[in-house]
Amino acid sequence: MEVDSDANSRFADGTRNFVAWFQTLPGATFRSDLIAVEDLRGRNAGRGIIAKQDIPADTVLFTIPRTAIICTATSALKDKIPGIFDLDNDDAGKSDSGDGGDGEATSSSQDSWTLLILAMIYEHQQGDASPWKPYLDVLPAAFDTPMFWSPAELSQLQASALVAKVGKAEADRMIQAKIVSVVRAHNDVFFPPGSAHLDDAQLLQLAHRMGSTIMAYAFDLEKDEADDGGEGEEDEGWVEDREGKTMLGMVPMADILNADASFNAHINHGGDALTATALRPIRAGEEVLNYYGPLANGELLRRYGYVTPAHARYDVVELPWALVESELRDRVGGRMGKEGWEEVRQLAEKDEEFEESFVLERSSEDPDSTGELGSDAVFTGLPDELGEQFKTFLKAMKKVGNVELAVQALSDKDTRKDLYLRTVLRALHAREQQYATSLEEDERLAGASQPSGRERMALWVRRGEKQVLREAQAWVQQAINELQAQASTRTREDDGPAAKRRRM
Ligand SMILES: C[S@@+](CC[C@H](N)C(=O)[O-])C[C@H]1O[C@@H](n2cnc3c(N)ncnc32)[C@H](O)[C@@H]1O
């Protein structure tokens, strides 16, 4: 009990110190008469910003001077080890790290993502000496992104393609090559006197924490939105000048805003400062919400560690080509044999556009300029690329030859379309079977046991994917029915005059 109240008061102190620190920043503004940073842990949303009174549209809620952003241009790390910040130098990192032992420039060369991880580790290690200390204190130390889930928790995602995207091993490799190597080569910079030394396992953990923080909190720093004509002018070092990419930065206060698919605030990127503005009237007690984009709940979970009902409209499901191919083979590839089929696959794979899997999604209108969503998202068709790949495959089958009559007859467009739709329908059904529970069981689980935390989020992701699969199947079935109806109308029309002729 006491532990809880201690934790609560630490949380409240963290918020107070952060807001007070923010207000002292030169050039910062914060409408404390209109908004407050509040404890939203009761609804699993950490801290967030709530309207204290009714706020009219277009009100500026707070302003963040660019000098307050943590990025490679502002962190003192760039003066301590300038070599690694030279992104145009392909040997960056390797040459500066001084070890250069493996002679492999690309494995240790940096990008804006890895440099920000290094800058965040540096600032963290500075402790009280970091100008961002009160801000760093309110950033999370633990995450709900699947990167940190146990195998048992991950298994709740069942057949979701998200499981393959977690990428823990890949992240470990990147951290070893680009973060640990640099920190170890500059222990004096990263471990100032008085700071605790970290062993490799602790450093790996800290790098993961900073990587996850950046993933969920950092902003792509755009150029001034009003400055449209300035293309080509790479000024002030705010814009990473390679390939027109923007610079990543941690933006205090802007990242205290939570976000949803329906939102009411926007961060404008100005020349000297970023401003948070109300997009529409916000009522007292309402949460001020930003927008992360039209993300499926699976992607929201992967990047940010949460899901919301409003993001379900953007849910997607992946249909592996292997399932379509296997159904096609069952239908028409019977006489081709293993080798013939292998030949077909090799031919088809020569196509540059060949895809291993296809994303099925609904059509959805963008939110309007005030952040509100309009009509429901609807499944309106299979991806064109899937149809193209199916055609490529049929052509390859004809070339290889020795196929059943069904394929020989494929010169007829409707027969081909019918074969396509029926094959995909069966593949969609097979895809649904890959999940350990049915959509109906998931609905029941969501209603009856009302799971919480990671279990709830996994349930939402897999249920959302199954819903898209069901809608896709209904759409394909409808397309088959329409094709059949057209065919029987044509048959009747063909029969009509012929019958008359016979009578004559
Ligand atoms: C940019 S931060 C927002 C501030 C954050 N709530 C905090 O306490 O630091 C993004 C993180 O906030 C949480 N978050 C954002 N929007 C949310 C929402 N609508 N519901 C629940 N959590 C949300 C997620 O954990 C996400 O990774």
The ligand as a MOL file (V3000), in Angstrom:
LIG
                    3D

  0  0  0     0  0            999 V3000
M  V30 BEGIN CTAB
M  V30 COUNTS 27 29 0 0 0
M  V30 BEGIN ATOM
M  V30 1 C 4.3990 9.9740 -27.1930 0
M  V30 2 S 4.0370 9.0430 -25.8050 0 CHG=1
M  V30 3 C 2.6470 9.8220 -25.0850 0
M  V30 4 C 2.8640 10.0890 -23.5960 0
M  V30 5 C 2.8360 8.8890 -22.7120 0
M  V30 6 N 1.4540 8.5530 -22.3640 0
M  V30 7 C 3.6510 9.0730 -21.4600 0
M  V30 8 O 3.1420 8.8670 -20.3780 0
M  V30 9 O 4.8270 9.3790 -21.5570 0 CHG=-1
M  V30 10 C 3.4380 7.6150 -26.6030 0
M  V30 11 C 3.0670 6.5110 -25.6570 0
M  V30 12 O 1.9100 6.8600 -24.9350 0
M  V30 13 C 0.9990 5.7820 -24.8520 0
M  V30 14 N -0.2170 6.1740 -25.5800 0
M  V30 15 C -0.3450 7.0950 -26.5580 0
M  V30 16 N -1.6190 7.2170 -26.9440 0
M  V30 17 C -2.3380 6.3480 -26.2090 0
M  V30 18 C -3.7190 6.0000 -26.1550 0
M  V30 19 N -4.6300 6.5770 -26.9510 0
M  V30 20 N -4.0890 5.0540 -25.2710 0
M  V30 21 C -3.1750 4.4490 -24.4700 0
M  V30 22 N -1.8640 4.7360 -24.4750 0
M  V30 23 C -1.4380 5.6820 -25.3340 0
M  V30 24 C 1.6930 4.5870 -25.4570 0
M  V30 25 O 2.3390 3.8990 -24.4320 0
M  V30 26 C 2.7160 5.2220 -26.3710 0
M  V30 27 O 3.8590 4.4430 -26.5600 0
M  V30 END ATOM
M  V30 BEGIN BOND
M  V30 1 1 1 2
M  V30 2 1 2 3
M  V30 3 1 2 10
M  V30 4 1 3 4
M  V30 5 1 4 5
M  V30 6 1 5 6
M  V30 7 1 5 7
M  V30 8 2 7 8
M  V30 9 1 7 9
M  V30 10 1 10 11
M  V30 11 1 11 12
M  V30 12 1 11 26
M  V30 13 1 12 13
M  V30 14 1 13 14
M  V30 15 1 13 24
M  V30 16 1 14 15
M  V30 17 1 14 23
M  V30 18 2 15 16
M  V30 19 1 16 17
M  V30 20 1 17 18
M  V30 21 2 17 23
M  V30 22 1 18 19
M  V30 23 2 18 20
M  V30 24 1 20 21
M  V30 25 2 21 22
M  V30 26 1 22 23
M  V30 27 1 24 25
M  V30 28 1 24 26
M  V30 29 1 26 27
M  V30 END BOND
M  V30 END CTAB
M  END
